[in-house]
């Protein structure tokens, strides 16, 4: 009887302490508490664009995921669906969050068709379409830091994070831990590929959470980015040979 009691207690102890130990291992991690880096400080706003509603849609004072789905957005329904299911559905309850899809004027009806394709009667109040002239779309796209290009239809499957102050956010150093240990060359992450589910689900979702945490800390007066700024300056000097 005593052996059975001891065995039972050991099993219960393992079941209790195993998840606790796992959480304690995660606790020291500081990655999610570092601010999401600014990769460009001068993103253009949307004054030259019209919206699909009577509401004026602007980037300023919002946390925005900005996408460019081209002349025929229905052809790019996979990118839109991934964005809706993996990002919009997860963050639509956050204050001042929005997704803005930029399209050329004349594609209003195709935008409605796309909306039907991706919307399962969900709340889409924070998903917006804006329409502009091709040159204005190129100017907006050109105001952001990116290694991507718009194709002839004004489409890219990459989307961007823009903060409330019209600053583009991303990663100045997107290396994995093993790459850092091997001292491989630094490479950035300026935008997120909506076709790559893992990239949207993991990297982009993590980065948005970090940005929301930053603004929450700012509201509480607890945000201090001085440490990260010092690290950025040190990294920039090292890369430039200073």
N, C-alpha and C positions, 0 to 999 in steps of 0.2 A: 504493500500500500504506500509506504513511504517513498519507494522508488518511483511509483507512478506520480505521486505528488511532486517530487523533485523534477521529473521529466516534464510534467505539465507546466511547472513554474518556469523552467528553462525556455520552453517553447513560447510561453506568453511573454517572457522577458525579451526574447529575440524579436517577436512581432511588434513589441512596443518600442524598443530602442533602435531598431533598424531604420524606420523612417525618420526618427529624431536625429540619428547620426547623419543621415543623408542631408537633412536640412542644415545641420551644423557645418557640413562640408561646403554647402553652397553659400553660407552666410558671409564668409570673408571676401567673396568676389565683389569687386568694385566697378566692373565694367558698366553695369546698368545705372550707376550713379554719376558717371562722367557725362558732361553735356555733349549733345550731338554737334559735331563740328560745323562751322560756317565755311562753305566752299566758294560762295559768291555773295557779295553784299549788295548787289544792285539788280535785282530781278524787276522787270517792268510789270506794271499793273495792267488792268483790263479795261481802262476807260474807253478804248477804241473798239471794244467788243460789245455786241448785243447778246442778251441771254434768251433762253427759251421760255422765260417767264417775264412778268412785269417787274420782277425784282432786279436791282442792280447787283451784279456779281463782281466782287473785288477780292483780291488776294490779301490786301492789307487787313490786319486785325483778325486774321484767320490762320489756322494751321491747315495747309492745303496740300493735297496730292494732285499734281498737275500732269495731265496727259494730252497727247496729240494723236487723234485717231483717224485723221485724213478725210479725203473726199467721200469715201464710202465706208463709214465706220462699221457697217454690218459685216463686211469682209474680215474685220478684226475683232470679231465677237469673242474669240478665245482670250485675247488680252483683256478685253472689257470684263468678261465673266470672272477671270482670275482676280482682277482688281476689286470687283464687287464682292465676291465670296470671301476672299482672303484678307481684304483690307477694310472695305466699306462696312460690311456686316459686323466686323470686330470693333470698329472705332466710331461708329455713327452716334453713339451715346455721349461721346466726349464733347465738352463745350468748345465751340468755335471750330470744330473740325468740318472739313468739306473736301469733296472730290470735284475737280473742275476738268471737263473734257473740252479741248479746243478744237473747233471744226471750221472749215471754210463756209462763208455765206453761200447759201444755195443748197446746203445739206441738211436743212431743218427737218424735212420729212424722213430722211434716212436716220437722223438722230432719234426720232420717235420710234422707228422700227427697231433700232438697236435697244432702246429702252424696254420694248416689249420682249425682246429676246432674253434680256438679263434679269428682268424684274419678276419675281414670283409674288406679287402683291405685297412686297415689303414697303417699309417707310423709306422713300427715296428723296426726302426733303433736302438732304445734304449732298446730293449728287446733282451737279449742274452741267449744262452744256452752254458754251458761249461760241459766238460766230463772228468771224472777222475776215477781212480781205487777206489774200495770200501774203502780201508784203508785211502786213501787221503780224500775221502768225510767225513769219520768219524772223521778224524783229523781236518778238516775245521769246521765241526759242533761242535766238542769238544772245539774249541778255543773260542766259544761264551758262554756267560752267558745264561743259559736256564734251565727251569724246565721240558722241553719237551724231548722226545727221538725220534730217528729215528727208524722206524719199520724195519722188516727183508728185505723189499724192498728199504730201504734207503729213505723213504718218511716221511714227516711230513706236516701237513696242516698249520703249523705256519711259518711265514716269519719274517725276521729281518731287521732292519735299520742299515746300516754301513756308517759312515761319511768318509770324504776325508782322514782322518788320521788313518784309520783302527780301529776306535773306535766304539763300538756298542752303539747305542742310544736307550733310552726307558724311562720308568718312575720308579723311586725308590719308589714312593708312588702313587699308582693308586686308592686310596680311593676316593669315591664320597664325596661331601660336607657334606651330612648327616652322613656318616660314620666318617668323621673327627670330626664333632660336638659331636658324641657319643663316641669319643676317641677310636674307634675300632682299632685293631691291624693293623699296616702298612703291606701292601702287594705290591709287585712290578709288573711291566709289562715289561717283557724282549722281548717278541715277540707278534705277532698279528695273530690271527686265521683267515685264509682266508675263512673258511666256515661260520663264523659269520659275516654276512653282516654289521650289526650295528657296530661291532668293527672295521672293515676295513674302513667303510664309515665315521665314526665319530672319533674314537681315532687315528687310523693310519693316516688318512688324516690331522687331526689337528697337529699331531706330525711332520709330514713332512713339513707342512707349517711353524711351529716353527723353524725347522732346516734350511729351506731356508731363513727365516728371519734373523737367526743368521749369516749365511754366508754373506748375503747382508749387514748387519750392520758391519761385520768385514771389508768388502771391503771399506766401507765408513768411517772406523775408529771410529764407534759409539758404538761398542760392549763392554760391561762390565759385566762379569759374577761374579764379586767379591761378590755381594749380594747373589746370588744363592749358591756360594761356602760356605759362612758363614752359610747359612741356612742348607746346607747338613752336615757340620761339627757338627752343633748344634744337628741335628736330629740323626746323627750317634752316638754322645756321649750319647744322651738320651737313644737310643736303647741298647747301650752296657753297660749302667749303670755307665758311667764315671761321 
